[in-house]
Amino acid sequence: MIKVDFPEPRSELWARWKARAEAAQRQHSPGADLNDSVYRAVRRWLLLAFARKCAYCERSIRGHAVRVDHFRPKRGIRRLGGEAVVLRAKPAHHPGYHFLVYDWRNLLPSCEQCNLAKSNLFHTADGWWAEGHPELEREKPLLVHPVREDPQGLLRFERDGHVYPGARDDARARYVIQTLDLNREELINDRAEAWELTELEMESLLLWTRAPRPDQERLFNRAAERFRTIKRGLAEFTALKRLAILPGEKALQDEWAEQERRRRTLLGAAGAAQPMVRAP
């Protein structure tokens, strides 16, 4: 999970979708059926903003694997232990955030597995849940919304594919991992493979930088572009890969600095020539 910038789009097509969503919201009542066509229409913007990845686990998603997830549940709410949340003023189950079902700010692209694991689980830091729009600012969700919060440091990924709280005994991190089932087997395996491949590519970049070979320039350029996608947050499993590239990135920076030092020594003047190897 990484921080994602998703400002409201400014286009005529978006304006038409938003008007349609707002009309559907005005007609919606708690427990009523949802207009799936509204969600199908907004998927293109969600996928574009999140680089076609699940907002929670960062697995690449497309086609029928894409789910439009309601960050705040649309029907009912379950607390940490799975019990239903009840309203404060009367002994009835909280109906969920029915007033946000078509609000684009409450919608995130999700893979099927994260969507099913999360379901309507939505605990808060103090056991208090909003029951209407005016109360949302007071609410303190344990789950992280990657557009509104930066989750950097919350989770720690390991080379074996497992994920752990970034800080020991961090209850919020444990809740995120448990609620989204981020240590499910297929994710562990895919992340472990992604870490290994990322390390190999960084080693290749470093070797080419130290000893450039014209016949391998195309391979170098491809690896360099993948490195840039990681830095920009566009790669699958970016949070994990940013950790995997750290040692290689430091070695590359040291190598570029050493090459620059040699150039200055040989030429006797700073900046007298282009870099010997183009930095990715």
C-alpha positions in Angstrom: 0.0 0.0 0.0 1.3 3.4 -1.0 0.1 7.0 -1.0 -1.8 7.9 -4.2 -2.7 11.3 -5.5 -6.2 11.3 -6.8 -7.5 14.9 -7.3 -11.0 15.2 -8.7 -10.8 14.9 -12.5 -11.8 18.0 -14.6 -13.5 16.8 -17.7 -17.0 16.8 -19.2 -17.1 13.1 -19.0 -16.3 13.1 -15.3 -18.9 15.9 -14.7 -21.6 13.7 -16.4 -20.6 10.7 -14.3 -20.6 12.7 -11.1 -24.1 14.2 -11.8 -25.3 10.7 -12.4 -23.8 9.4 -9.1 -25.2 12.3 -7.1 -28.7 11.6 -8.6 -28.3 8.0 -7.6 -27.2 9.0 -4.1 -30.3 11.2 -3.6 -32.6 8.3 -4.6 -30.8 5.7 -2.4 -32.1 4.5 0.9 -30.5 2.2 3.5 -30.5 -1.4 2.3 -31.7 -0.6 -1.2 -30.2 -2.3 -4.3 -27.3 -0.5 -5.8 -26.9 0.8 -9.4 -24.0 -1.3 -10.6 -23.7 0.7 -13.8 -22.5 3.8 -11.8 -19.6 1.7 -10.5 -18.7 0.2 -13.8 -18.5 3.7 -15.3 -16.1 5.1 -12.6 -13.7 2.2 -12.8 -11.7 3.8 -15.5 -10.7 6.8 -13.3 -10.0 4.6 -10.3 -7.7 2.3 -12.3 -5.9 5.3 -13.9 -5.3 6.9 -10.6 -4.0 3.7 -9.0 -1.9 2.5 -12.0 -4.3 -0.5 -12.5 -3.4 -1.8 -9.0 -5.4 -2.9 -6.0 -5.4 0.1 -3.6 -4.8 -2.3 -0.7 -2.3 -5.0 -1.7 -1.0 -3.4 -4.9 -1.5 -6.5 -7.1 -2.1 -5.6 -10.7 -5.8 -5.9 -11.6 -7.8 -5.7 -14.8 -11.0 -6.9 -16.4 -13.3 -9.0 -14.3 -10.8 -9.0 -11.4 -11.5 -5.4 -10.6 -13.8 -4.6 -7.8 -15.0 -1.1 -6.8 -14.6 -1.2 -3.0 -16.4 1.1 -0.6 -13.7 2.2 1.9 -16.5 2.8 4.5 -18.9 -0.1 4.2 -22.1 0.4 2.3 -24.2 -2.1 4.3 -23.7 -2.7 8.0 -20.4 -2.4 9.9 -18.5 -5.1 11.8 -16.0 -4.2 14.6 -12.6 -5.7 15.3 -14.0 -9.0 16.7 -16.6 -9.4 13.9 -19.5 -8.1 16.0 -22.1 -5.8 14.4 -21.8 -2.1 15.2 -25.0 -0.7 16.8 -26.4 2.8 16.6 -25.8 5.0 19.6 -29.3 6.3 20.2 -31.3 3.0 19.7 -30.7 -0.7 19.8 -30.4 -1.3 16.1 -27.5 -2.3 13.9 -25.6 0.5 12.1 -26.9 0.4 8.5 -23.5 1.3 7.1 -22.4 4.4 5.3 -25.4 4.4 2.9 -24.9 8.2 2.5 -21.6 7.5 0.8 -22.4 4.6 -1.5 -21.9 6.8 -4.7 -19.4 9.2 -3.3 -16.2 8.9 -5.4 -14.1 9.8 -2.5 -15.2 6.6 -0.7 -14.5 4.3 -3.7 -11.2 2.5 -4.3 -10.1 -0.1 -6.9 -9.6 -3.5 -5.3 -8.8 -7.0 -6.2 -11.4 -9.6 -5.5 -9.5 -11.2 -2.6 -9.0 -7.9 -0.7 -12.6 -6.9 -1.3 -13.9 -10.2 0.1 -11.5 -10.2 3.1 -12.4 -6.6 4.0 -16.1 -7.0 3.4 -17.8 -4.7 5.9 -15.1 -4.9 8.6 -14.4 -1.3 9.7 -13.1 -0.7 13.2 -12.2 2.7 14.7 -9.5 3.7 17.1 -11.9 4.7 19.8 -14.9 2.5 19.1 -17.0 5.5 17.7 -18.6 5.4 14.3 -20.1 8.2 12.3 -23.9 8.0 11.6 -24.0 10.9 9.1 -22.0 13.2 7.0 -21.4 15.8 9.7 -19.7 13.2 12.0 -17.2 11.9 9.4 -14.4 14.2 10.5 -14.5 13.0 14.0 -14.2 9.3 13.1 -10.8 7.6 13.4 -10.7 4.6 11.1 -8.0 1.9 11.7 -8.0 1.0 8.0 -5.9 3.3 5.9 -7.3 5.3 3.0 -4.3 5.6 0.6 -5.5 8.9 -0.9 -6.1 10.6 2.4 -3.2 9.2 4.4 0.4 8.2 3.6 0.9 4.6 4.8 4.7 4.7 4.4 6.3 3.0 7.4 3.1 1.4 8.6 4.0 -2.0 7.1 7.3 -3.8 6.7 7.8 -6.2 3.8 10.4 -8.9 3.9 12.2 -10.7 1.1 10.3 -13.9 1.8 7.1 -12.1 0.9 5.6 -11.7 4.3 4.4 -8.4 5.7 4.6 -7.2 9.3 3.8 -4.1 11.3 6.4 -1.4 10.6 6.7 -0.8 14.4 6.5 -3.5 17.0 3.1 -3.8 18.7 1.4 -1.4 16.2 -2.2 -2.3 16.6 -3.3 -0.4 13.5 -0.8 -2.1 11.3 -1.9 -5.5 12.7 -5.5 -4.6 11.9 -4.7 -3.6 8.3 -2.8 -6.8 7.7 -5.5 -9.0 9.3 -8.5 -7.2 7.8 -7.1 -7.3 4.2 -5.6 -10.8 4.7 -2.3 -9.4 3.4 -0.4 -12.6 4.3 -2.5 -14.9 2.2 -0.5 -17.5 0.4 -0.7 -16.3 -3.2 0.3 -12.8 -2.1 3.3 -14.1 -0.1 4.5 -16.1 -3.1 4.0 -13.3 -5.6 5.8 -10.7 -3.4 8.7 -13.0 -2.7 9.2 -13.5 -6.5 8.8 -9.7 -7.1 11.5 -9.0 -4.5 13.9 -11.5 -6.1 13.4 -10.2 -9.6 13.8 -6.6 -8.5 17.1 -7.4 -6.8 18.3 -9.2 -9.9 17.4 -6.2 -12.1 19.2 -3.8 -9.7 22.3 -6.0 -9.9 22.1 -5.9 -13.7 21.9 -2.1 -13.7 24.9 -1.9 -11.5 27.0 -4.3 -13.6 26.1 -2.4 -16.8 26.9 0.9 -15.2 30.3 -0.4 -14.2 31.1 -2.0 -17.5 28.8 -0.8 -20.3 28.2 -3.1 -23.3 26.6 -1.7 -26.4 25.0 -5.0 -27.2 23.1 -4.9 -23.9 21.9 -1.3 -24.0 18.3 -2.3 -24.8 18.2 -4.6 -21.8 19.7 -1.8 -19.6 17.1 0.7 -20.8 14.2 -1.7 -20.0 15.6 -2.3 -16.5 16.1 1.4 -16.0 12.5 2.1 -17.0 11.3 -0.5 -14.5 13.4 1.2 -11.9 11.7 4.5 -12.7 8.3 3.0 -12.4 9.1 1.8 -8.9 10.3 5.3 -7.9 7.1 6.8 -9.4 4.8 4.3 -7.6 3.5 2.8 -10.8 5.0 -0.7 -10.4 3.1 -3.7 -9.0 4.0 -4.1 -5.3 5.7 -0.7 -5.2 6.0 -0.6 -1.4 7.9 -3.9 -1.4 10.0 -3.1 -4.4 11.1 0.2 -2.9 12.6 -1.7 -0.1 14.2 -4.3 -2.4 16.0 -1.7 -4.5 17.5 0.2 -1.5 20.9 -1.6 -1.4 21.3 -1.5 -5.2 20.1 2.1 -5.4 22.8 3.1 -2.9 25.4 1.2 -4.9 24.4 2.9 -8.1 24.6 6.3 -6.5 28.1 5.5 -5.2 29.1 4.3 -8.6 27.8 7.5 -10.3 29.6 9.6 -7.7 32.9 7.7 -8.3 32.5 8.1 -12.1 31.9 11.8 -11.7 35.0 12.1 -9.5 37.1 10.3 -12.1 35.9 12.6 -14.8 36.7 15.7 -12.9 40.1 14.4 -12.1 40.8 13.5 -15.8 39.3 16.6 -17.3 40.3 19.0 -14.7 37.0 20.8 -14.8 33.6 20.1 -13.4 30.8 19.4 -15.9 33.1 19.4 -18.9 31.6 16.3 -20.4 28.4 14.3 -20.3 28.1 11.4 -17.8 29.8 8.2 -18.9 26.7 6.2 -18.1 23.2 7.6 -18.2 21.5 7.3 -14.8 18.1 5.7 -14.9 
